[in-house]
Amino acid sequence: MKAALRTISLGVACAAVLAPQIASAQSTVTLYGRVVSGLAYIDHVFDPVANASFSKSMVASNQWGTSMWGMKGKEDLGGGLAANFLLESGFELKNGSTGGALFNRRAYVGLSNDSWGSFRLGKNLFISNDVWDLDPTGQQWVGSATLVRGRNWPGANNVVEYSTPNMGGFNATAQISLGEQAGNSKANRGEGISLTYANQDLMLRAIYSQRHNAAGTFTDVFSTSKETIIGGTYKFGPAKLYAAYDYITAPEATLAAASKLKHAWVGVRYDVTPALTLIGSVFHVKSDRVAGKATLGMVGADYSMSKRTLLYATFGNVSNSNGANFGVDGVSGNPAVNQSQRTIYAGIAHSF
């Protein structure tokens, strides 16, 4: 009995000595998030049942940016190696909905090293979301995803991803989203690569991605297709200029659907004061067949009340032709064929 008590006492003493060392190896887990909401108005929403167009007013949710919360952590494993994780969920602030998944944006674990880069496994945003820093709106609903109907902002499951370290301003990320279907390795698979060069005020980026359908083919330019994006930004004084070209193909699309999209934009962000930024951009898309063509223009303003709280306002207008019916924000409802549509939304974003 005494021997057992001595063994237990020794174990407790060892645990007391080792516990601070174990705890000190784990960095603090960080909880973060953002909540965004406001009011929005949109006109010429076409109702095919009534064969008429209507306007509507809404409590806006996520038009300026996604409401989300998450947590991330990192542990130093020694020798420059670290383990890290990230869990993140987006939600609709107006009703609290997460779309049925707890961590619907990101959920991954990985290893990183300053010498060889970082490796991740799990769920992430699809690599085409790297278009974010080529978009003067920051991927608002009236932005780079609108005229491609969300092709460049989906999520990705079953992800294996690798990013290089920064090498003289150059870095690259490669991603594959496995379809995990027996007998067809291409079914529901996504893959891509994103290359970036940044040097002082200049940033250049190229993104190539593929999204396969359940049969492993490319049949829809807006969802299952091949996409190439090239563009850049340049900052001088209070102004930051943006320009990009986006080319999408779906080689197996039927003759009744578009098989090619040519999408391009230019824009600017201008810091009037340290708190106030004005935004302006023009986007244009043209299809090879039935999707037609459209031009989308937007102007907006962001006003920072503090480091965490921001007020925003955006106005957008889309003009359709050649049989097109692109919506002005891509989400709230399309106009009739060849009809224009306008929206205005404003609200508040708070980060924590």
C-alpha atoms as one frame of an Amber mdcrd trajectory, in Angstrom:
protein
   0.000   0.000   0.000   2.815   2.385   0.927   4.574   1.510  -2.314   1.423
   2.318  -4.264   1.049   5.643  -2.495   4.688   6.505  -3.244   4.107   5.676
  -6.927   1.000   7.890  -7.074   2.807  10.721  -5.305   5.706  10.473  -7.743
   3.283  10.551 -10.670   1.514  13.635  -9.316   4.865  15.371  -8.766   6.000
  14.581 -12.314   2.702  15.858 -13.707   3.070  19.077 -11.726   6.566  19.596
 -13.138   5.637  18.725 -16.743   2.259  20.502 -16.907   3.638  24.049 -17.257
   5.994  22.863 -20.003   3.160  21.148 -21.875   0.893  24.172 -21.472   3.562
  26.579 -22.642   3.939  24.683 -25.930   0.300  25.376 -26.862  -0.423  28.885
 -28.079  -3.649  30.598 -27.151  -6.708  29.622 -29.174  -8.225  32.726 -30.809
 -11.959  33.288 -31.193 -12.903  35.777 -33.942 -15.823  36.851 -36.069 -17.786
  39.476 -37.957 -21.456  40.442 -38.037 -22.903  42.303 -41.041 -26.407  43.534
 -41.749 -28.384  46.474 -43.119 -31.196  47.344 -45.504 -31.466  46.716 -49.253
 -33.742  47.659 -52.138 -33.807  46.005 -55.579 -36.065  46.672 -58.574 -37.231
  44.674 -61.623 -37.250  41.239 -59.983 -39.040  39.078 -62.562 -41.792  36.695
 -61.461 -42.310  34.087 -64.237 -45.630  32.938 -62.769 -47.135  36.437 -62.842
 -45.098  37.320 -65.962 -44.337  40.665 -64.351 -41.526  42.493 -62.594 -41.607
  43.799 -59.026 -39.327  45.649 -56.629 -38.615  44.527 -53.085 -37.089  45.805
 -49.864 -35.103  43.541 -47.564 -33.210  43.370 -44.332 -29.810  42.896 -45.941
 -27.587  40.071 -44.759 -24.060  39.530 -46.065 -24.338  41.815 -49.116 -21.200
  43.702 -48.041 -19.463  40.640 -46.572 -20.151  37.350 -44.833 -21.235  37.262
 -41.212 -19.084  34.587 -39.573 -17.460  33.318 -36.430 -14.546  30.981 -35.938
 -11.631  29.832 -33.873  -8.030  29.113 -34.724  -4.988  27.849 -32.874  -1.339
  27.009 -33.313   1.148  24.858 -31.393   4.941  25.135 -31.649   6.336  21.640
 -32.208   9.980  22.737 -32.235  12.517  23.076 -35.005  10.368  25.634 -36.833
   7.473  23.169 -37.190   3.980  24.105 -36.007   0.581  22.427 -35.921  -2.465
  24.590 -36.565  -6.219  24.379 -37.034  -9.079  26.622 -38.139 -12.850  26.201
 -37.712 -15.148  28.807 -39.304 -18.872  29.149 -39.907 -20.765  31.703 -41.986
 -24.366  32.581 -41.152 -27.305  34.813 -42.060 -27.465  37.510 -39.406 -31.130
  38.313 -40.103 -32.283  34.823 -39.099 -29.223  33.113 -37.569 -29.194  30.342
 -40.189 -25.941  28.481 -40.902 -27.315  26.402 -43.764 -27.314  23.193 -41.720
 -23.549  22.784 -41.206 -21.741  23.886 -38.042 -18.477  24.855 -39.784 -19.691
  25.566 -43.320 -16.776  27.752 -44.513 -13.576  26.226 -43.167 -12.630  23.264
 -40.999  -9.037  22.094 -41.384  -5.916  21.004 -39.554  -2.349  21.188 -40.808
   1.362  21.635 -40.348   3.482  24.635 -41.270   7.139  25.596 -41.412   8.781
  28.876 -42.419  11.197  26.956 -44.664   8.884  24.660 -46.626   5.427  26.252
 -46.302   2.113  24.918 -45.010  -0.009  21.809 -45.552  -3.747  21.535 -44.745
  -6.433  18.822 -44.711 -10.202  19.253 -44.343 -12.667  21.832 -45.664 -11.767
  25.239 -47.100 -12.992  27.866 -49.533 -12.390  26.779 -53.121  -9.169  28.212
 -54.531 -10.993  30.510 -56.978 -11.939  32.623 -53.922  -8.413  34.045 -54.174
 -10.000  36.479 -56.646 -10.920  38.442 -53.500  -7.835  40.667 -53.642  -8.420
  41.412 -57.357 -11.939  42.673 -56.634 -12.250  46.357 -55.636 -15.511  45.565
 -53.821 -13.911  42.837 -51.692 -16.385  40.298 -53.149 -19.560  42.088 -52.247
 -22.735  40.699 -53.785 -22.296  43.405 -56.444 -18.793  42.365 -57.435 -16.587
  39.865 -59.219 -18.899  36.889 -58.546 -22.106  38.536 -59.829 -21.813  38.085
 -63.601 -20.397  34.554 -63.271 -23.226  33.609 -60.885 -20.977  32.604 -58.017
 -18.483  30.485 -60.006 -15.536  32.011 -58.162 -16.782  31.875 -54.537 -17.873
  28.285 -53.654 -16.565  26.122 -50.829 -14.642  22.876 -51.160 -14.836  19.612
 -49.178 -12.287  16.810 -48.774  -9.449  19.254 -49.380  -5.713  18.607 -49.602
  -3.843  21.911 -49.895  -0.258  23.143 -49.935   1.104  26.716 -49.857   4.712
  27.706 -50.417   6.486  30.166 -48.117   7.047  33.708 -49.366   9.978  33.642
 -51.781  11.023  37.161 -52.674   7.430  38.305 -53.023   6.254  35.163 -54.838
   4.067  32.442 -53.353   1.779  29.699 -54.647  -1.074  27.546 -53.376  -2.209
  24.234 -54.883  -5.516  22.661 -53.870  -7.449  19.493 -54.686 -10.969  18.751
 -53.487 -11.483  15.002 -53.793 -14.827  13.754 -55.084 -14.368  10.434 -53.254
 -16.470   8.432 -55.714 -15.451   4.841 -56.388 -14.780   4.111 -60.047 -14.510
   7.744 -61.168 -11.751   9.822 -59.611 -12.897  12.957 -61.486 -16.504  12.875
 -60.279 -17.352  15.967 -58.168 -13.652  16.815 -57.952 -12.188  20.297 -57.874
  -8.593  21.387 -58.249  -6.580  24.494 -58.900  -3.511  26.605 -58.372  -3.100
  30.240 -57.353   0.121  32.190 -58.041   0.889  35.592 -56.519   3.648  38.142
 -56.823   3.673  41.186 -54.540   6.304  43.906 -54.436   5.609  47.132 -52.551
   2.643  48.777 -54.338   2.251  46.131 -57.085   0.376  42.829 -56.778  -0.114
  40.311 -59.618  -2.192  37.141 -59.370  -3.094  34.205 -61.641  -5.654  31.534
 -60.694  -6.588  28.382 -62.585  -9.314  26.046 -61.332 -11.495  23.150 -62.474
 -14.794  21.944 -61.006 -16.130  18.606 -62.297 -19.752  17.454 -62.163 -20.976
  14.074 -60.884 -19.912  12.455 -64.162 -16.469  14.062 -64.043 -17.125  16.444
 -66.958 -17.584  20.198 -67.516 -21.155  21.032 -68.533 -22.035  24.387 -66.917
 -19.913  27.557 -67.177 -21.413  28.835 -63.917 -20.669  25.758 -61.791 -18.831
  22.808 -63.377 -16.213  24.382 -65.616 -12.609  25.472 -66.134 -11.717  29.004
 -65.033  -8.625  31.146 -65.593  -8.259  34.517 -63.846  -5.361  36.914 -64.294
  -5.112  40.396 -62.866  -3.380  42.822 -60.595  -3.548  45.876 -58.397  -1.372
  48.944 -58.126  -1.408  51.496 -55.313  -0.220  55.050 -55.661  -0.980  57.702
 -53.079  -4.553  57.368 -51.792  -5.734  55.355 -54.835  -5.562  51.606 -55.512
  -6.302  50.462 -59.080  -7.705  47.027 -60.001  -7.931  45.155 -63.313  -8.643
  41.495 -64.108  -9.692  39.126 -66.891 -11.691  35.952 -66.246 -12.140  33.226
 -68.887 -14.459  30.272 -68.226 -15.136  27.232 -70.416 -17.455  24.222 -70.197
 -16.453  22.008 -73.156 -19.244  19.443 -72.606 -22.075  22.002 -72.345 -25.102
  21.362 -74.548 -25.870  23.608 -77.517 -28.695  25.120 -75.452 -26.230  26.489
 -72.877 -23.185  28.750 -72.956 -19.833  26.976 -73.260 -17.590  30.052 -72.871
 -17.661  33.235 -70.785 -15.353  36.215 -71.133 -15.492  38.360 -68.001 -13.383
  41.441 -67.230 -13.375  44.374 -64.838 -11.581  47.529 -63.770 -12.008  49.467
 -60.562 -10.550  51.746 -57.936 -10.563  52.251 -54.187  -9.769  55.806 -53.104
  -8.999  56.792 -49.511 -10.546  60.232 -49.084  -9.529  60.214 -45.419  -8.071
  57.470 -43.185 -11.680  56.596 -42.283 -13.531  57.071 -45.608 -12.931  54.967
 -48.739 -14.804  55.435 -52.020 -15.177  52.465 -54.397 -16.016  52.319 -58.096
 -15.928  49.433 -60.578 -17.270  48.238 -63.941 -17.673  44.537 -64.822 -18.553
  43.118 -68.259 -19.396  39.569 -69.332 -20.035  38.053 -72.762 -21.009  34.468
 -73.557 -20.557  32.541 -76.782 -24.181  31.431 -77.004 -27.419  31.814 -75.053
 -26.276  33.564 -71.846 -25.920  36.892 -73.688 -23.876  39.787 -72.369 -24.154
  42.269 -69.540 -22.409  45.257 -67.972 -22.453  45.819 -64.228 -21.460  49.109
 -62.625 -21.158  49.903 -58.941 -20.195  52.770 -56.652 -19.850  52.509 -52.909
 -18.356  53.897 -49.738 -16.903  52.387 -46.552 -16.601  54.511 -43.422 -14.642
  53.171 -40.445 -16.051  54.422 -37.160 -13.304  52.482 -35.356 -10.902  49.611
 -36.017 -13.788  47.175 -35.559 -16.937  48.982 -36.709 -17.636  50.075 -40.287
 -20.570  51.652 -42.112 -21.079  50.786 -45.792 -23.287  51.831 -48.710 -23.340
  50.451 -52.279 -25.315  51.203 -55.442 -25.260  48.826 -58.418 -26.794  48.735
 -61.905 -26.749  45.926 -64.462 -27.663  46.285 -68.145 -28.507  43.084 -70.056
 -28.583  42.424 -73.803 -28.464  39.576 -76.345 -30.903  37.515 -74.289 -29.141
  37.939 -70.920 -30.914  38.203 -67.559 -28.079  38.609 -65.054 -29.171  39.903
 -61.665 -27.543  43.025 -60.251 -26.365  41.165 -57.147 -26.573  37.576 -58.400
 -28.634  36.443 -55.415 -31.836  38.453 -54.825 -33.653  37.618 -58.068 -33.022
  38.119 -61.791 -34.722  40.642 -64.085 -36.541  39.736 -67.282 -34.462  39.019
 -70.372 -32.691  42.124 -71.723 -33.921  44.246 -68.797 -31.758  46.369 -66.514
 -31.852  46.128 -62.728 -30.686  48.303 -59.841 -29.995  47.808 -56.158 -28.894
  49.906 -53.220 -27.893  48.569 -49.818 -26.368  50.057 -46.697 -25.559  48.809
 -43.244 -23.030  48.142 -40.543 -20.222  45.588 -40.123 -18.627  44.866 -36.770
 -15.599  42.595 -36.287 -14.381  40.982 -33.094
